[in-house]
Amino acid sequence: MKFMKNLFGDSITNSASDFARLELPKELLQAIDELGFSDCTPVQKEVLPESIDGSDIIAQAQTGTGKTAAFLISMITYHIENPELNDRNPGTPFALIIAPTRELVMQIAGDAEKLSIHTEISITPVVGGIDYEKQKQRMQTNVDIVVATPGRLLDFCRSNIIDLSKVESLVIDEADRMLSMGFIPDVKNIIRRTPHKEFRQTQLFSATLSEDIQRLAATWTLNPFLVHVKPEEVAVESVTQQVYLTSENDKFKVLYNLLNSTEVTKAIIFVNRRDQTRDLEDTLYRYNINTGLLNGDVPQRRRIRTLDQFKSGAIKVLVATDVAGRGIHVDDISHVINFNLPEDPEDYVHRIGRTGRAGAKGTSISLVCENDVFMLPAIETLLGQNIISMQPEEKLLLALPKPNRRRGKVTTAKRKY
């Protein structure tokens, strides 16, 4: 299967943008222009010419590099330029995107809707935790692009609700995270239900390319084009990184004063454990800071509602674990604050990639006490640079006011967002 370019007027060519030079369909270029993008990111510059030409892709790239747009643009281009794809039975997509978390699936589906707004392409997310029957009914209509988590998708396959035999474009996103979360057996089962790799295009994206991921990628792809975007290149380009050396007892005081500074307009606070997120979010609430909670215990509907409130500005601060925070793609996040340093240096790079997106500048601040300091050298080694470390300024050590909100016996889990 090859993507065919129309060189005779179906593309906008009077623009100097990177995307216009790719001779994309006019419907897609219009959407890209309306979204305010003109220059390709490094990963898009490498991936798009090859993926549009039909090549399989293996790309080592973090979130925040523009990889989502890279695979969506090639996928949408193929559909526009091959109208015969519309001759399919209900529940039989031409494209499939597999991602590890519900938040990431919803984010990708939302991005796909924006990029395909001037087409008739239908995008259908398939995830657990959301009404099964409604998703089942959606599959009984014409579906073009399915974005799914492995578990619910496999349920639909086994129940013959969805037919993957006509998939011509397959994307496996965040393959390393799916490996660490134990989803690879399900992914293998799903891929076996699609056409053989000779009859589909496969694009695999992963923050790291371990030996296990490389073996899987070799099994699923055919003569792939390889792309490498180093983590340190992602981290340092648009994000100012700082470390505040503080005692454990002063951490919350520094955090509170940071959040009340004029520089912080929208922030994500990363904490290592679920119980810590609940405790911290509860404390922030009592100190009258509008917060939202994202961890694996929060029901899916509430997570979606919390993210929507965060995007709209109704909530200024999110408190999240690494797994829950992986699907957060919001362009105007001013700060990422590490209340704890992560044990895995790769998670640090992922966290700070939540800010400094879409060409904007961002700030990452890590609150490092005696329990965290031992994790700092490994992070600096991965980045290939030292992170600026300093004592908190006096204004960040101001005494806390008295908390003025109480929840009584209402727990965070029961609180309505």
Residue, then its C-alpha position, 0 to 999 in steps of 0.5 A: m500500500k502506498f500513499m499517492k500524491n495528487l500533483f495537479g491542484d489538490s494542494i495549496t502551494n502558495s504558502a511558504s510553510d513546511f506543511a504546504r511544501l509536502e503538497l498535502p490536500k487542501e482540506l488538510l492544509q486549511a485545518i493546519d492553518e486554522l490551528g496556527f501551525s506553519d513549521c514542522t517539528p523535527v520529528q514531523k520533518e523526518v516522518l512525514p515525507e516517508s509516511i506520506d509516501g507509504s513507508d513503515i515508520i519506527a520513531q523514537a520520540q517523546t510526547g510533545t515532539g509533534k508525533t501525533a500530528a505526524f501520523l494523523i496527517s499521513m493517515i488523513t492524507y491517504h483517506i482524502e486521496n483514496p476515496e474508494l476507502n469509503d466502500r467498507n462495511p459498518g464497523t470496519p475502519f481503514a485506520l487503527i491507532i492503539a494507545p496505552t491510556r484512555e486520556l491519550v486515546m481521547q487526546i488523539a481522537g480530539d486532535a484527529e477531529k481538528l485535523s479532519i474538520h473539513t473532511e467527512i472522515s469519522i473518528t471513533p475512540v474506543v476505551g474502557g470506563i465509558d458506556y459499552e453499549k454506546q460505543k457498540q452502537r457507534m461501531q454499527t455505523n461507518v467508522d474510518i479511524v478508530v483510536a483505542t486502548p487494547g483491552r476494550l478494542l480486543d473485547f469488541c474484536r472478540s464479540n465481532i463488533i469491530d472488523l480489523s480486516k480492512v485496516e490499511s494504516l496502523v499506528i502503535d503509539e507509546a509502545d514502551r508504555m504499553l510494554s511496561m503496562g503489560f498490554i503487549p499480549d493484547v496488542k499482538n492479538i489485535i495486530r494478528r486481526t489486521p492484514h499482513k504487514e505487506f498489505r498495511q502501513t505500520q507506524l510505531f512510536s516509542a519514547t525509548l527503543s529497548e531490545d524488546i521494543q525493537r524486536l516487536a517493531a521488527t515483527w510488525t513493520l516492513n523495511p521501516f524508516l527509522v527516526h530518533v529524537k533524543p530525550e534531551e533535545v525535547a527537554v531543553e529546547s523550550v523548557t527552563q528547568q530549575v531545582y529548589l533545594t528544600s526540606e521535606n517540611d518546607k515543600f508544601k510552603v514553597l509549592y503554595n507560594l509558587l502557585n500563588s505567584t503571577e508567573v504560574t497561570k496553569a500548572i501540573i504537579f506530579v507526585n509519585r504515588r496515588d495516595q500522595t496525590r489524594d493527600l496533596e490535592d486535598t491540602l491544596y483544596r483546603y488552602n483555596i487553590n482550584t485543583g483537579l485530581l488525576n490518578g488511576d483511582v479516578p473514574q474515567r468520566r470524572r477524569i475527562r471532566t477534570l481535563d476539560q475544566f483544566k483546559s478551559g481554565a476553570i481549574k488552575v492546577l492538576v495533581a497527577t501521577d505519571v500514568a494518569g498524566r501521560g495523556i495530558h496534551v494542553d498547549d498553554i501549561s506554564h509550569v510543571i512542578n515535580f513535588n517528588l522526583p520520579e524514580d525513572p529518569e525517563d518519567y522526568v523527561h515525560r513530565i516536563g514535556r507537558t509544558g513548552r509545547a507548540g512553540a511556547k516556552g515553559t518552566s519545570i520546577s522540582l522540589v528536591c529534599e533529602n529523599d529526592v536528591f539521590m535521583l537527580p544525578a541519573i536525570e542529569t546524566l540522561l539530559g546530558q546537562n546539569i539542572i540549575s539548583m538553588q535555595p528557594e527565594e524568601k517570597l517562596l518561604l513565606a508563612l502559610p495562611k490558615p486553611n479556609r476550606r473544610r471537607g469534613k468527612v467528604t473524601t477526595a474520591k467522593r468530591k464532585y468536580 
